[in-house]
Amino acid sequence: MKRIPVAGPWITQKEVEYVADAVANAWYDKANIYHERFEKAFADYIGVRYAVSLPSCTSAIHLSLVALGVGPGDEVIVPDITWIASAAPITYVGATPVFADIDPKTWCLSAKSFEECITSRTKAVIVVDLYGGMPDMEAILDIARRHNIAVIEDAAEAIGSEHKGKRAGSFGDTGVFSFHGSKTLTTGEGGMLVTNREDVYHRVLFLRDHGRPPGDKMFWNTEVAYKYKMSSLQAALGLAQLERVEELVARKRQIFQWYQERLDDVPGITLNYEAPGTKNSYWMVTAVIDPDWGLKKEQLMKLMNDYNIDCRPFFHPLSSLPAYQALEQARQAQYRNQVSYQISPYGINLPSALNLTREQVEYVSNVLKSILHSQR
Ligand SMILES: *Cc1c(COP(=O)(O)O)cnc(C)c1O
């Protein structure tokens, strides 16, 4: 039997044609045509003024921190449960990550824990729309405003999600997206930084091209900066995907619904939450198993693997990773972040690739149910 992948894209002839056109024609005076179209269409879709295409979401977070003036001595608050890419750039700029707890329902940053982590050194917060779900955005933005803390919204997993009719990625000083091959909209590797702030926009354009303003023809660098640019082939692929974004998001929601129909009535399984007034784009269908079943995520993944089903572990708390053990902040977080440490050991991401069929979802759901029942 063919292996069921956990993630993967939906590519059509349109994408192939756009990339073929870019490789043939996007040179000389047309070198930037696909970037311009992709960025303009992306900003319109998210509902923001500016979008800058980049090689990854990690570079978008890095540039956000630099552009917002975060540096050595500053603290940046980040949820303990997320991919390490959300937090690693804090270290790149010489600042200190402070790991806050998550909310037990949304699995995103807890507003309460965020507020408790604030000190006089807190300069920014990175809010993550985990697995496509939305945090309590009003409370978080209100706390950030009161304490004069910059907000970076990591919407890498949440293209197409909404909160009160506004799109994910549009809430902070900057919003960042990933187009990695596993994400809902892909360019293979790639990312986007969006903002409504003109000052941040111009600073990012300058920083991502070795410290010179766009259009500089004299190769006159006024700062040592970065080289973070997307290729026109990726921009063409991204534009084609973006023109199909409603279809991509609808398919993710369809896949979630297929799972929900088959797993919702099983006691002791909690699937992704869609808070009232929000739209979840369900990047990864995620099941948290009640500890009463006596199954941790590592065991469960192994058992699913025996049936040729590829799963991923719910993110480990960042503060538990070897990468952060030298940091005093990690030790504090291990005591503080009880929700993160309670949920993480019992969660797995189920196959959520865009090419998944209803029959495959049926199979995965049946396997999961039979594994749980054989535990009894
Ligand atoms: C995928 C992901 C990133 C990083 O994206 P890259 O494009 O691989 O740099 C950042 N944050 C979150 C939450 C992600 O899931």
The ligand as an SDF file (V2000), in Angstrom:
LIG
                    3D

 15 15  0  0  0  0  0  0  0  0999 V2000
    6.9420   26.7460    8.5230 C   0  0  0  0  0  0  0  0  0  0  0  0
    6.9500   27.7300    9.6240 C   0  0  0  0  0  0  0  0  0  0  0  0
    7.8980   28.7640    9.6950 C   0  0  0  0  0  0  0  0  0  0  0  0
    9.1170   28.8470    8.8330 C   0  0  0  0  0  0  0  0  0  0  0  0
    8.9300   28.8860    7.5080 O   0  0  0  0  0  0  0  0  0  0  0  0
   10.1750   28.7690    6.5060 P   0  0  0  0  0  0  0  0  0  0  0  0
    9.5910   29.2800    5.2270 O   0  0  0  0  0  0  0  0  0  0  0  0
   10.5370   27.3210    6.4720 O   0  0  0  0  0  0  0  0  0  0  0  0
   11.2660   29.6260    7.0080 O   0  0  0  0  0  0  0  0  0  0  0  0
    7.7670   29.7120   10.6920 C   0  0  0  0  0  0  0  0  0  0  0  0
    6.7970   29.6470   11.6040 N   0  0  0  0  0  0  0  0  0  0  0  0
    5.8850   28.6540   11.6000 C   0  0  0  0  0  0  0  0  0  0  0  0
    4.8150   28.6570   12.6390 C   0  0  0  0  0  0  0  0  0  0  0  0
    5.9480   27.6510   10.6280 C   0  0  0  0  0  0  0  0  0  0  0  0
    5.0760   26.6530   10.6490 O   0  0  0  0  0  0  0  0  0  0  0  0
  1  2  1  0
  2  3  1  0
  2 14  2  0
  3  4  1  0
  3 10  2  0
  4  5  1  0
  5  6  1  0
  6  7  2  0
  6  8  1  0
  6  9  1  0
 10 11  1  0
 11 12  2  0
 12 13  1  0
 12 14  1  0
 14 15  1  0
M  END
$$$$
